Amino acid sequence: MFRTYCYRLYPNKKQILSLESMLDLHRELYNAAIEERRQAWKRKRITIDWYAQNAQLKAIRLERDDIASLNFSSCQITLRRVHRTFVSFFVHRNSRKRIGYPRFKSKKRFNSICFTFGDGIGISSERIRVTGVGKIRIKWHRPIPTDAKIKEAILKRRADGWYVYFQLELPDYCPPRHSGEPVGIDLGLSNIVALSNGETVEAKQHLRIAEKKLRTQQRRLSRRRKGSARWRKAARLVSKSYKHVADTRLNFNHQLSTRLARTYSLIAVEGLDLLRLGKGRFSKSIGDVAWGQLIRQIGYKVENTGSQMIKVDPRYTSQVCSGCGCIVKKDLSVRVHSCPECGLVLDRDVNAARNILKRALDSARTEPSDDNVARTFASVV
């Protein structure tokens, strides 16, 4: 298994200047690699790949002392980032998921440096040791597993400071089968999830709660001369506010996904087309509740709890009666499901969650000997 652990760094003023200088040099290398590829194709119709640019790196380091001061493998990874952006562009240019042509990175758009752990970066005396920077204080809010192997370390600048991301390789772990009951989940906007057992979890409108404060900060930013010291100070406050919104949303989804993965043996969710939904009339609200983030978290957490997550076809889950199976048409304004055939009356989202669970059980072909699954299946049908 592969996991990423994030930790907050506390560099001093001298170390911050060294990190900023290192980041600028990597950005310069990144932009130069893009420019070389562009000009080679524009003038001679020649395609330059990562191997050709990597072969030039030693010569560049002989000519540039500042580039020579950087870790060699981290420079190689920066060139590989350029290569991946071009590969991704050509792979997806004719697909539905279109990606723009690789572009140059400004200071505010290039914020990370990747290292091979043990080569230019390491752990020494409970601190992070970075070549050319020194030992940086770090907040170890959770220990790294003793059986984990650190593959890479990424230094990242965010709105409120510097962070390090450790990419860990963990041994395969096969937990015992979860003994809980299965559950179906219907995603919504007023209630972020409605469970097939009738439980609902109210959605937290993280961005809308912070909008009043953000409007004030953004008006202050717009009144200041762009590029001035006061403008940069106001821009940092706006960035910090947006980061706080993202952090509170991430924390809420982590707590919810952890509880679901630990409680239920099977979690059935809708296989939604989030790319299309993100362009509709409710795009702002959907982005605020972050359905995709929640589903992704459930997907990897069930691997450690012995549970299972199944995605099902979301079509007509709200229209089909979970009691008798007939179609009861209703628009979004109708929040209560009332079946004229069998008389079932319950919350619209709970009805959809029961249909989602039934489809997941049918697709999984659960053994009838499992008492918990059989009992839930009978209650759904």
N, C-alpha and C positions, 0 to 999 in steps of 0.2 A: 504494500500500500504506500501511497505517497500523500503526505500532508504538508501544509505550510503553516509555520508558527511565526507570529508577528510580535515584535518587542519594541518598546519605545527607547530611543537613545537620548542621552543628555550630554552632547558635546559642549566644550567650552568655546569661547569666542575665537580662539586661534584655530581650533579644530573645525569650527563652522566655516571659516575662511578657506581652510584646506579642502574641505568637502565641496564647497561651492566651486573652487578652482578646478578640482578633479572632474566635477560634473560638466563644467563648461568645456573642458578639453575633450571629454567623451562626446559631447554634443557636436563639437567641431569635427571630430572624426566621423561621426554619423552623417552629418550634412555633406562632408567632402566625399564620402562613399556614394551618396545619392547623386551628387553632381557628376562624379566620374561616370556612373552608369548612364545618366541622361545624355551627357555629351558624346560618349562612345556610340550610343545608338543613333543620336541625331546626326553625327558627322559621318560615321563609317558603317552604320547598321551592324555594330558589333555588340554582342551581349556579354557583359562581364559578370561572372558569378563570384561566389564567396571565395573560392579557391584562388582565383586570380588576385583579388584584393588582399587576401590574407598573405599571399606571397610578397606583396609590396610593403607589408607592415614593418619588416626589419629595416628596409631602406629608409622608410619614413622616420623611424626611431633614431637612425644615425644622423639624420639631418635636423631633427627637432628634439632638443634636449627636454622640452616640457612633455612631449609625447613619450620620450624614453623614460621619464620618471613614473609613468603609469604602469600598472601591472599588465604584463603582456597578455595573459589569458583573458583578462577583462576586456582588453582592446579587441581581441578575437571575438568575444561574445557580442560586443557592440557591432562589429561588422556582420556577424551572423543575424543580428536583429534586422539590419538593412536587408539582408538576403531574404529573410522570412516575410518582410512586408511586400517585397516584389513577388515572391511566390504566391502569397495570399491574394494579391491583386489579380494576377493572371489566372489563378484557379477559379476565382469567384466573379470574374468580370462579365461572364455570360449567364450567371446563375441569378436566382432571386435575391440572394444575399449579396448585394453589390458592395464592393469595397473601393474607396477612392484611390487614385494613383498616389504612390508614396510622395510625401512632401517634406520640405525642410522643417526642422524643429526649432522653434523659438525657445527662449529661456523658460518661459512658463509652461511649455509643452514637453520638455525633456526633464524628467525628475528622478531617474533611477539609474543605478550602475549595478551590473551583475558580476559576481565573482564566483569562481570555483572555490569551494571551501577548502582551506588549507593552503591556497595559493593566493597570497595577497590579503587574506582576511582569516582570522581565527579567533579563538577564545583564550584569553590569558588572564588569570587572577580575577575571574568573575567579571571581566570586561571584554569588550570587542576590540581586537587589535587589527588596525587597518594600515597597510603599507603607505607611508607618506603622510599619515594623519596622527597615528599614535593610538593609545588605549582610550577608548570611549566608554563612559559610564552607561550602563544599561539597566533597565527595570525588568528583572526576571520575575514576572508575575505568575509564571508557571514553569515547572522544570521541563527540560527536554527529555523525552523517554530514554532510558539507559540503553535500550536495544535499537535505537534509531541511528541511522547513518546520515549525516548532514552532507547533502550533495552540492547545493549552491546556497549562496547568501546574497541577498539583494539589498543594497542601501537605497532608501527612497526618501525623497523630500516631500513632505506634505505641508498643509497650510499651517499646522501648529508645531512643526519641528521635523526631526529626522527619525526614521524607523529602520529596522532591519527585519528582513523576511528570510527565515531559514526554510529551505525546501528539504524535507526529511523523507528518507526511504525507510519504511517500517517493515518488519517481517510479516508475511501473510498470517492472518489470524482468522480462524473459523470459530465464531462464538456458538454456544449452544442455541438450539432453536427457541425462539421466543414463545413463552407460554400464554401470552395475552390474547385478547380477542382481535379480530380484524375490524377495520373501520374504513368508511368512505369519507372523502373530504371534497366539499364543494367550495371553490374559491369565490370570494365576493369582495365588494367595496365597503359596504356598511359593516358587515362581518367578514373579516379576512378569511376565516374558515367556518364552515358549518359541518358538523360531524353527523354521521348516520345514526348515532345514538341520541341525537337531539341537542347536543352541546354546541354552543356557538361562542366564538371568540371575536370580540369587537375589534375592528381595525383602528389602528392609531394613525391619524392623519398628521404624520410628522412634519411634512413640508408646509401644510396649511396652518399648523400651529405656529410655525416660525415665520409666516409670511409678513406679519405686521412689523416685526423687527427687521426683516430683510428689506422691506420697502423703505424704511427709514435709513438704513445703511446704504442702500443703492442710490437714494436721492442725494445723500451726502457725497457719495462717490461721483455722481454725475455733475455736481457743482464745482468740482475741483479740476484743476488743469492736469490733463493726462500726462503722466510721466513724472510729475513733481513728487517731492517727498511726502506731502500730505495726501496726494492721490494714492501712492503706494501703501501708506498706512491704512487708508480707508478700504483699499482693495483687499488687504490682508484680513481686515475684520469681516468683510463679506465672505471671503474664502473660509474663514474659521466657522462662520455661521452655517454655511453649507456642509462643512465637514461634520459639525455637530448633528445636523439633520441625518446625514448618512450613517453616522455612528449609532445614533439612537434607533434608527430603523434596523440596522444590522444586529444590534443587541436584542431587540424585540423578536426578530425572526429566529435568532439563535436559541433563545429561551423556548419559543413555541415549538420549533423543530426538534429540539432535544426532548421535550416532554412527550411529543407524539412518538418519536422513535423508541423511547423507553417504555411507553405504555402499551402500544399495540403491536401485534405480531405481523399484521399485513396492513399497509396503508395504500389505499386506492385513490389516485388523483386523476384529474383530467389532463389529457394530452393537448393542451391549448397551443394555438399558434400565436405566441406572444409577440412576434414581429408584426403581425397584421393588427392585433389588438392595440399595440402601442402607437398605431397611426390613426386610431379612431377618435370618436368624440370624448371618450373617457380616458384618453392617453395619460393625462396628468395624474388622475386618481390611481390608475393602474401602476404607473411608475412610482407613486408614493407608497403603495402597499407592497410593491416588489414581489409579485407572485413568483417570478422566475428565480429570485434569490431564495425564497422559502422552499421551493421544490428542489433546487440544487442542494440545499443543506439537508433536507430529509433524505435525499438520494444517497449521500455519502455517510450519513450518521447511522442508517439502518444496517450498514455493513458491520458496525461494531456492536450492535445490540441483538443480532440474530433475527431481525425483522426483515420485511420485504416491502418494496414499493413497486406498484404496478400502475402504469399509465393506460387509460382507456379512452375510447372515442367519446368526445364530449357532446356529440350531436344528440339533441332531443332529451338530454338528461333532465331538464327542467319541465318538459312537456309530458313526459310519460309518467303515468301514475305508478308509484312504487308498490301499491296494494294490489291492483288488478292488471296493470300493464296497458291500459287504454290511453289514448292520446287526449290530453286536456290542454288545448291551446290557450296561451295567456301571454300578454306582453310584459315588459320589464316593470311596469307600474303595479302589477298584481303581485303582491308579496306572500299571498297565502294560497296553497294548493287545495282545491276543493274538487273532489272527483264526483261527478253525477252518477257514476255506475256503481261504485262500491261504498260511497259515502265517506271516504278517507279525507280528513281535513288536517293539515299540518303546514308548517312553514315551508315555503317554496324551496329554500336552499337545503333544508333537511331532506325533503323529498328527492332533490337532485343527488344529494350525498348517498342516499340509499340505492338509487339507481346506479351510481358509480361503483358502489361496493358490489352490487349484484353482477355487474359486467366483469369486474375484476375476478370475482370468484368463479364465474363461468370460464373466463380465459385461463385461469390458473388450474382449473380442474382439481380443486382441493379434495383430498381424500375424505370420504364421509366418516372415517373413524375418528377424526379430530373433533372432539365434542364442542370446543369453543367455536370453531368455524361452522360446524353443522348447526349449532344453536343460532348463530347470527344469520346464517343463510336462510334458515326457516323463518326468522323474524322479518327478513327483508322481503322474501317471496310472499 
